[in-house]
Amino acid sequence: MTNIQFPTVNTDELALDLTINAKGKITKATPKPLTAGPVLWYNADEEGRAKNSNEYGSRDNLLGEEMTGHRFVKSACAECPFPSMDYLIDRAQREWEEFARTVVREMQVFRFNPRMHLYGFGTAYWVAKEHSPKALARAQKMWAERGPWRIMRMRRVVTQCPNPSKANPIKWRVDSSRCLNTLGLASTYDAAVDRLREYGDLTWIEKTDLACVKYRVSPDWVKQLSPQVQRDRTLAGEDLRGEAYIGNRVGKKNWFRFICNPFPVVEVKARNILVTPRCEEWITITPHCVTDKVANADKFESIWEEMLGEKAQFCLF
């Protein structure tokens, strides 16, 4: 962040009625629809955050420039995953260019995790498609300009281990590691799709995967155990959570909101969330700016080979 010397503000010149709390912080400014921490300005519906703010910045460009002589870049609020739907729709319509960038980033993330929708009630793509034609058109143009393209192999190892807590003595933690490798390049998106077909049948992803593992009520004999015994048996590797089944993370009523910009993948090792540990593998198309990535290559390949009995090689394709 740029270091700025903030001047003393003459509230009469700004024609603002400021409310100052016991700590001397500005908490409200009217008639402008803004609230503020010491210097960081927020939207009017973020009064709670403003009161607890100790940072410098600005959500409102014009007011920030009037106060400091410096024009601020919009803050991360443009991509905040926690707004109400009505407020988000309004933002997507008013700030459609910024929202288009949000849509593009979400489109890129989906290539690696089709479950990673941005908002609790849906995707940025859905918001743009239904409520902000300008943002959608701009996002599609930006996406088309992100070439050339990579054909990339995504592998994921999912494991779980006991992680009991005081509140939940039979809890397990799910861990995952990933490896991303480039298989080829293409100058255009259509050419990348053709290259992708060389690796198998295409599946077009059009909705986010909302399935998750849930557990039925533990057997009665588990409930009769003391929390300490439950914890000890869980740490010993005994799963006391009950019967596992596939559920929905958000309820059936919301499934239609979780649409995404359709994109192709080749599923090499399909995902079965009821099986852990498991290996998942798919091939997809990403912009050229995405690079190969793995946290610990030797460790990942060792785990992959141990779980599948195969060495990492691309001749399979």
Sequence and secondary structure as in RCSB ss.txt:
>XXXX:A:sequence
MTNIQFPTVNTDELALDLTINAKGKITKATPKPLTAGPVLWYNADEEGRAKNSNEYGSRDNLLGEEMTGHRFVKS
ACAECPFPSMDYLIDRAQREWEEFARTVVREMQVFRFNPRMHLYGFGTAYWVAKEHSPKALARAQKMWAERGPWR
IMRMRRVVTQCPNPSKANPIKWRVDSSRCLNTLGLASTYDAAVDRLREYGDLTWIEKTDLACVKYRVSPDWVKQL
SPQVQRDRTLAGEDLRGEAYIGNRVGKKNWFRFICNPFPVVEVKARNILVTPRCEEWITITPHCVTDKVANADKF
ESIWEEMLGEKAQFCLF
>XXXX:A:secstr
          HHHHT EEEE TTS EEEEETTTEEESSS EEEGGGHHHHHT      S HHHHHHHHS      
GGGG S   HHHHHHHHHHTHHHHHHHHHHHHHHHTT TT  SBTTB HHHHHHHH HHHHHHHHHHHHTT SEE
EEEEEEEEEEEE   SS TT EEEEEEEEEEEEEEESSHHHHHHHHHTTS  EEEEE   EEEEE    HHHHTS
 HHHHHHHHHTT   S  EEEEESS GGGGGG EEEEEEEEEEE   TTSSSEEEEEEEEEETT   EES HHHH
HHHHHHHHS    STT 
